[in-house]
Structure formats: structure tokens, C-alpha cells
Amino acid sequence: MTLLSDLQSATAGSRELDARAALAVGWVHQPNVAHNFKWRDPEGFDRPNIPHYTTSLDSKLPGENIVQVHYDGDNWIAYHRGEDFGSFIGIGRTEALARRAACLKAREKD
């Protein structure tokens, strides 16, 4: 399954999904380095951990532009506005999952 389908079918966020999302947006895992900074962010800075993308509303993906979110009783639905003003819809069991899914859909189109 793809990251996008896994985000939309997950019942909750996880560090595994966080890692997959981080890799999808340009983070690099450095497991064999001697220091505690095992990740390099897209700007080239070494970091000890990746953001909690799938469990935190504050950990936005680069370029994430969510303009509306709502809950339909079963799922969260998030709307991402792209640079060309196109809309991308993400669906998830949590708001964070829906937001990340919408952003990743937009990134796939670019």
C-alpha cells in the first residue's frame, strides 16, 4: 500500500507513519551516524527526531496549506489549497491524518 492509502486507512497516527511521511517530504534517515542526530531535515539540518506528523496538529508538512477541516461523524475531511488554487481532499480517522493526506495528495500532483 502507498503512504497516502495507509494514512487514510489508519485508525491512529504512529511513529512509523511519521517516518514514512518525513521521508516523502525530503527528510533523510542517518542510522549509522555517531551522534544522536539520526535525521536530516529538508533544509540540511541534523535533528534527533522527526516531527509527530500523524499525531500532532502543529507538525505541518512542508507546503501544507489546509483551508478547511470538518468531521462527518466517522472521518475527518481536510481541504488543502494548492499553489494553483486547486483543492485536494484528505480523509482520515483523525484530523492530523486527514491534514497530512490532503497535503500529500497535492504534493503528488506537483
C-alpha positions in Angstrom: 0.0 0.0 0.0 1.1 3.6 -0.5 1.7 6.1 2.2 -1.4 8.0 1.2 -3.7 5.0 1.4 -2.1 4.0 4.7 -2.7 7.5 6.2 -6.3 7.3 5.0 -6.9 3.8 6.4 -5.0 4.1 9.7 -7.1 4.3 12.9 -4.4 6.4 14.6 -1.1 8.1 13.8 2.2 6.3 14.6 5.9 6.9 14.6 6.2 4.6 11.6 3.8 6.7 9.6 5.6 9.8 10.8 8.9 8.4 9.4 7.3 7.5 6.1 5.8 11.0 5.8 9.1 12.6 6.7 11.0 10.6 4.0 8.3 11.5 1.5 8.9 15.2 2.0 12.7 15.1 1.9 14.0 14.1 5.3 16.9 11.7 5.3 17.4 8.9 7.9 21.0 8.6 9.0 21.1 5.4 11.2 24.9 5.0 11.2 26.0 8.4 12.4 28.0 8.5 15.7 26.0 11.4 17.2 22.3 11.5 18.4 21.1 13.4 15.3 19.8 10.5 13.3 17.7 12.6 10.9 18.5 15.4 8.4 15.6 17.7 7.6 14.9 19.1 4.1 16.9 22.2 4.8 20.0 20.1 5.6 20.0 20.4 9.4 20.6 17.4 11.5 17.9 16.6 14.0 17.5 14.0 16.8 13.9 13.2 15.8 11.3 13.8 13.1 8.1 15.7 13.8 5.0 13.9 15.1 3.3 14.5 11.7 0.5 12.0 12.2 -0.5 12.7 15.8 0.1 16.5 16.1 -1.9 19.3 14.5 1.2 21.6 15.0 3.5 19.4 12.9 2.7 20.5 9.4 4.3 19.1 6.3 6.3 21.5 4.2 3.9 23.3 1.9 0.8 22.2 3.8 -2.0 24.7 3.3 -5.1 23.4 4.9 -8.0 25.9 4.5 -10.9 23.9 5.9 -11.4 20.8 8.1 -14.6 19.1 9.3 -15.7 15.9 10.9 -18.6 13.9 9.3 -19.3 11.6 12.3 -16.9 8.9 11.1 -13.9 10.6 9.5 -12.1 13.9 9.3 -12.0 15.7 6.0 -9.3 18.2 5.2 -9.1 20.6 2.3 -5.6 21.7 1.0 -5.4 24.6 -1.3 -2.6 24.2 -3.9 -0.5 26.9 -5.3 -2.6 27.0 -8.5 -5.7 27.3 -6.2 -6.7 23.7 -6.9 -8.2 21.8 -3.9 -7.1 18.5 -2.6 -9.1 16.5 -0.1 -7.7 14.2 2.5 -9.7 11.8 4.6 -8.6 10.3 7.9 -9.8 8.8 11.2 -8.0 11.7 13.0 -7.7 15.4 12.0 -3.9 15.1 11.8 -4.1 12.1 9.4 -6.6 13.9 7.2 -4.5 17.0 7.0 -1.3 15.1 6.1 -3.2 13.1 3.5 -4.6 16.2 1.8 -1.1 17.8 1.7 0.5 14.6 0.3 -2.2 14.4 -2.5 -1.2 17.9 -3.5 2.5 17.0 -3.5 1.8 14.0 -5.7 0.1 16.3 -8.3 3.2 18.6 -8.4 
